[in-house]
Amino acid sequence: MESELKGQQRKKEQLEADIELCSIKLERAEKLISGLGGEKTRWEATESELAKAQEDLTGDMLISAGIIAYLGAFTASFRQQLVDSFVHICDKAGLAHSARYSLTSVLGEPVTMHSWLLGGLPNDNFSIDNAIIMANGRRWPLFIDPQGQANKWIKALEKNNRLQVIKLSEGGEFMRVLENAMQFGSPVLLEGIGSELDPALEPLLLKQLFKSGGATCIRLGDTTVEYSAEFRFYITTKLRNPHYLPEVAVKVNLLNFMITPAGLADQLLGVVMAAERPDLEEQKAALVVAGAENKHQLKGIEDKILEVLSNSTGNILEDESAISVITEAKRLGNEIAGKQRVGEATEAAIDEARVAYAPCGDYLSTLFFCISDLASIDPMYQYSLPWFTKLVLASLAQAAKADTVSQRLAAIHSHFTASLYKNVCRCVAASNIPRGWKAATCTCQGPAMLL
């Protein structure tokens, strides 16, 4: 009887333990469902997108490889023509590819692209494609950068990584800076090069690495230097249309970073808004920074949840730490997503206010490209974007005030056109002035004079 009683007691204790474990599992299941239940629809949509992307992977990667290897040096319009020809070749070969191929959609990472724009990358598809080519290319990038946009962006991108800026005119000093940077993994920007590169850079451009004593090394001249995998090398030139020999072009990744009308219009609109409505522009800048940080955190939280789910073995309801991680991550994700929605709504309202000033950005961009074309008459007629921007700021300060935005824009357009016309006339050579004109003493009554 006592033996039977002990057996029943053990059975009772086991049942009580099972009941308690079942209650704990039920509680954890509720947490898991509440934490991940809202993700079902989105994850199903993502799964179908990934399945389609997998089908198109071969064609998309082939086209992307062609763009990265060959198309960096070309203008936006010609690059698009070549991409269309790549797509046509894939169609003829029966290779599946995205219905509307885009380098941004295939290789672009939204969070990374947002951080690029935050660092000063011009906000247009051509510039974003250039950044993607730079990030995915095996060769070091050489930016054709007459307006200094790439130079400015690289300095902002690497400002927290001890960026070293060098020039070939520094003599042997630039090689010492390069050697130290390669050893300690610091990024280096070689700016203002001409149509030729120093032969001493060839081992670096060709990445002639070798192992010595278990360490990765590279030989520059007579010096053997340890090579850090964190090292990055950027090259820029201000030449508008450089002619690099084939043996130079195959060693670097040539990227045409001449600014596009759309990118410049957006950039100049920011200049106008900062002068006309500094409150809105400061608020938008703060929202862009906060939005970038929120997206980065959300991406990290999503990756953490997926990592926990993939690494969980057996019944996940028995893994208390995994449930806690998922629950906390989802709670934090919901808070950030809520802030992001509020920020996006506020940013949309600010963008609506910016729309009224958008014609000014387009107008200024058109004028910049008009005077840029003067370089086809003589190479000395080259105007820098910083000079143009200073002229814009001067007109914003001096143009007549108005009660409405449309009247104010008309005053800015008129004043700036006259100012630009006079400044350009001052530097026109006598040999390029049509007979009967007096460019040095010209006057201007309005936009029609430039036309």
HELIX and SHEET records of a PDB file:
HELIX    1   1 GLU A    2  LEU A   36  1                                  35    
HELIX    2   2 GLY A   37  GLU A   39  5                                   3    
HELIX    3   3 LYS A   40  GLU A   55  1                                  16    
HELIX    4   4 LEU A   57  TYR A   70  1                                  14    
HELIX    5   5 ALA A   76  ALA A   93  1                                  18    
HELIX    6   6 LEU A  103  LEU A  107  1                                   5    
HELIX    7   7 PRO A  110  LEU A  118  1                                   9    
HELIX    8   8 ASN A  125  ASN A  136  1                                  12    
HELIX    9   9 GLN A  149  LEU A  157  1                                   9    
HELIX   10  10 LEU A  168  GLU A  170  5                                   3    
HELIX   11  11 GLU A  173  PHE A  184  1                                  12    
HELIX   12  12 PRO A  199  LEU A  201  5                                   3    
HELIX   13  13 GLU A  202  LEU A  205  1                                   4    
HELIX   14  14 PRO A  246  ALA A  249  1                                   4    
HELIX   15  15 PRO A  261  GLU A  276  1                                  16    
HELIX   16  16 PRO A  278  ASN A  311  1                                  34    
HELIX   17  17 ILE A  316  GLU A  318  5                                   3    
HELIX   18  18 GLU A  320  VAL A  355  1                                  36    
HELIX   19  19 ALA A  358  SER A  372  1                                  15    
HELIX   20  20 ASP A  373  SER A  376  5                                   4    
HELIX   21  21 LEU A  385  GLN A  398  1                                  14    
HELIX   22  22 VAL A  405  ARG A  426  1                                  22    
HELIX   23  23 ALA A  430  ASN A  432  5                                   3    
HELIX   24  24 ALA A  439  THR A  441  5                                   3    
HELIX   25  25 PRO A  447  MET A  449  5                                   3    
SHEET    1   A 5 GLN A 164  ILE A 166  0                                        
SHEET    2   A 5 VAL A 188  LEU A 190  1                                        
SHEET    3   A 5 PHE A 233  THR A 237  1                                        
SHEET    4   A 5 PRO A 141  ILE A 144  1                                        
SHEET    5   A 5 ASN A 253  ASN A 256  1                                        
SHEET    1   B 3 LEU A 209  SER A 212  0                                        
SHEET    2   B 3 ALA A 215  LEU A 220 -1                                        
SHEET    3   B 3 THR A 223  GLU A 226 -1                                        
END                                                                             
